[in-house]
């Protein structure tokens, strides 16, 4: 039914307008008590065997919504209603900003992919912090807050910009993510170099500890799939050295070659980050490399091209405790999370593992044993 609706309605609309229309419907449904209870019963049934613990937080399952969909923390209950086990909001910047000029979001339908150059359009950390502080949750869920650099802030002053967002948002975050991997903010990816990343992560960690004294706010970093293997290793080593709680692998890619893209070449040439199905193999490779490097010392989050339960299961076997989706939700619709959960439960039942936690990194352990 959704695929027919997508082809008849959403496919004919500007992608950003379609996003906000669907977003509005989700938010409205979540405001109607009887309707949201019914929708959650259908789309978010709980599977006890999928219960997950990550960086000290307990979640209904491992599958969450990646950052980028709910930039301003306005639909947390709505996305929980649709079955996502954790919601990562943002990316939020220190100052409000409109993002890049439109048109800035493109569908590559034959490739089940998106290209975006949104440019961190959001209301800013002060407004988002106020909204989170005033929130009266309907559904219990884990809320991650993804922070990035304000475009007008010079690269040399990036640390202060991240610290400002941390001071405002850490108290409202179940976990905090430092995003240094979007291709749509000039100079941002330069911060992935360890000589820049070390002082940034250290300052954010100190700001979070200084701001929130009654608990430790887990801190993660999100990296790009375009990093060279040696740079992936360097980030992994730095994360262990600094005592980070997690790494999210991966953000969107600027690559186009070698991905077998079938869409209109004019669309493929659009600048911005590519997400969706074409990203899955590189994202999986980065995840495997990270797990081989850090083992169980750091929680890994797999994202990028997760369309099916099999994709999610492969990430778990490769070392991901949590997995996230976004682009596939556009193509799969409201039953997306339910299908992932059902498929994961079936795969776990058919596997030799008693719990989902036992399955995390199983392929890497097998590879190490055989070597």
KAFENJO-V725259 format. One record per backbone hydrogen bond with DSSP energy under -0.5 kcal/mol. NH is the residue of the N-H (numbers start at 1). CO is the residue of the C=O. Records with the same first field share a line. If there is no record, write none. Layout:
NH=CO ; CO
This chain:
5=1
6=2
7=3
8=4
9=5
10=5
11=6
12=9
13=9 ; 10
18=14
19=15
20=16
21=17
22=18
23=19
24=20
25=21
26=22
27=23
28=24
29=25
30=26
31=27 ; 28
32=29
33=31
36=32
37=33
38=34
39=35
40=36
41=37
42=38
43=39
44=40
48=46
50=47
51=48
52=59
54=57
57=54
59=52
64=62 ; 323
65=86
66=64 ; 325
68=90
69=66
71=69
73=70
79=75
80=76
81=77
82=78
83=80
84=79
85=63
87=142
88=65
89=87 ; 144
90=70
92=146
94=148
97=122
100=118
106=115
108=113
109=107
111=108
112=108 ; 109
113=108
114=275
115=106
116=273
117=104
122=97 ; 120
125=93
128=124
129=125
130=126
131=127
132=128
133=129
134=130
135=131 ; 132
137=135
141=139
142=85
144=87 ; 142
145=175
146=89 ; 144
147=145 ; 177
148=92
153=150
157=154
158=155
161=157
162=158
163=159
164=160
165=161
166=162
167=163
168=164
169=165
170=166
172=169
173=170
174=143
175=143
176=218
177=145
178=220
179=147 ; 177
180=178 ; 222
185=182
186=184
188=185
190=187
191=188
192=189
193=190
196=193
197=193
198=194
200=196
201=197
202=198
203=199
204=200
205=201
206=202
207=203
208=204
209=205
210=206
211=207
212=208
213=211
217=215
218=174 ; 216
220=176
221=246
222=178
223=221 ; 248
227=224
231=228
232=228
233=229
234=230
235=231
236=232
237=233
238=234
239=235
240=236
241=237
242=238
243=239 ; 240
244=239
245=219
246=219
247=299
248=221
249=247 ; 301
250=223
251=223
253=274
259=256
267=264
268=264
269=265
270=267
273=116
274=253
275=114
277=112
279=276
280=277
283=279
284=280
285=281
286=282
287=283
288=284
289=285
290=286
291=287
292=288
293=289
294=290
295=291
297=294
299=245
300=319
301=247
302=322
303=249
304=324
307=305
312=308
313=309
314=310
315=311
316=312
317=313
318=314
319=315 ; 316
320=315
321=300
322=300
323=62
324=302
325=64
329=326
330=326 ; 327
331=327
332=328
333=329
335=332
336=333
339=335
340=336
341=337
342=338
343=339
344=340
345=341
346=342
347=343
348=344
349=345
350=346
351=347 ; 348
356=49
359=355 ; 356
360=356
361=316
362=359
363=317
364=317
365=361
366=362
367=363
368=364
369=365
370=366
371=367
